[in-house]
Amino acid sequence: MTNKKDRDIEKTYSISEAVSKLRRLADCLEKDRPFEIQIAGERIYVPARAVLSIEHEREGDIEEVEFQFKWKRVK
């Protein structure tokens, strides 16, 4: 199995793209199913066991809300 390189990517989507992705995500969450998404050219598989956190950051005049899923890859 190949090691995945560390990565920290932020991708901006149009409102219609974001709505589509959020709708698919909500459907998967409701059905306790894994979620699949492509971000900046890499396909990511978020397992149903992933933990969701919502983060708020403020720095000066900048506000950020981040929906974050975390899980440990199974080797």
C-alpha positions as CSV (number, residue, x, y, z in Angstrom):
1,M,0.0,0.0,0.0
2,T,1.4,3.4,-0.9
3,N,1.7,6.2,1.7
4,K,-0.4,9.2,1.0
5,K,1.5,12.5,1.2
6,D,0.5,15.1,3.7
7,R,-1.9,17.6,2.1
8,D,-3.7,20.8,3.1
9,I,-5.9,22.0,0.3
10,E,-8.6,24.6,0.3
11,K,-10.9,24.6,-2.7
12,T,-13.6,27.2,-3.5
13,Y,-16.8,26.1,-5.1
14,S,-19.7,28.0,-6.7
15,I,-22.9,28.1,-4.7
16,S,-24.6,25.6,-7.0
17,E,-21.6,23.2,-6.7
18,A,-21.5,23.6,-2.9
19,V,-25.3,23.0,-2.6
20,S,-25.0,19.8,-4.7
21,K,-22.1,18.5,-2.5
22,L,-23.9,19.4,0.7
23,R,-27.1,17.7,-0.4
24,R,-25.2,14.5,-1.2
25,L,-23.3,14.7,2.1
26,A,-26.6,15.2,4.0
27,D,-28.1,12.1,2.3
28,C,-25.1,10.0,3.3
29,L,-25.2,11.3,6.9
30,E,-28.9,10.5,7.2
31,K,-28.4,7.0,5.9
32,D,-25.1,6.3,7.9
33,R,-23.3,5.7,4.6
34,P,-19.8,6.8,3.5
35,F,-19.4,10.0,1.5
36,E,-17.2,10.3,-1.6
37,I,-16.0,13.7,-2.9
38,Q,-13.3,14.9,-5.2
39,I,-11.3,17.9,-4.0
40,A,-8.7,19.5,-6.2
41,G,-8.2,16.4,-8.3
42,E,-8.1,13.8,-5.5
43,R,-11.0,11.5,-4.7
44,I,-11.6,11.3,-1.0
45,Y,-13.7,8.5,0.7
46,V,-15.1,9.7,4.0
47,P,-16.2,6.6,6.0
48,A,-19.5,6.6,7.9
49,R,-17.5,6.3,11.1
50,A,-15.9,9.7,10.6
51,V,-16.4,12.3,13.4
52,L,-17.9,15.6,12.4
53,S,-16.9,18.9,14.1
54,I,-17.8,22.4,13.3
55,E,-15.1,25.0,13.9
56,H,-15.3,28.8,14.1
57,E,-12.2,31.0,13.7
58,R,-11.9,34.7,14.0
59,E,-8.7,36.7,13.2
60,G,-9.1,40.4,12.9
61,D,-11.8,41.1,10.4
62,I,-11.9,37.6,9.0
63,E,-14.5,35.0,10.2
64,E,-14.4,31.4,9.2
65,V,-16.8,28.4,9.8
66,E,-15.4,25.0,8.9
67,F,-17.3,21.7,8.8
68,Q,-14.6,19.1,9.4
69,F,-14.6,15.3,9.3
70,K,-11.9,13.3,10.9
71,W,-11.1,9.6,10.8
72,K,-8.1,7.3,10.9
73,R,-7.2,5.5,7.7
74,V,-7.4,1.7,8.0
75,K,-4.2,0.0,6.8
